[in-house]
Amino acid sequence: MSTLEYLIGLVLVVLAVTATVATPFVLVHARTSHDHGPDCWWCHPRLRRRR
């Protein structure tokens, strides 16, 4: 296995683990009954202004 194949596989594994861990948090946050308001960084991310 070449180094490039190893790095691609490693990146895919890291992405899969990250998605698996983050999914329950995203679902719980989206299903809360109260309104988060504009201060919720997850629902209302602050995007940088273009000049």
Secondary structure as UniProt FT lines:
FT   HELIX           3..30
FT   TURN            38..39
FT   TURN            41..43
//
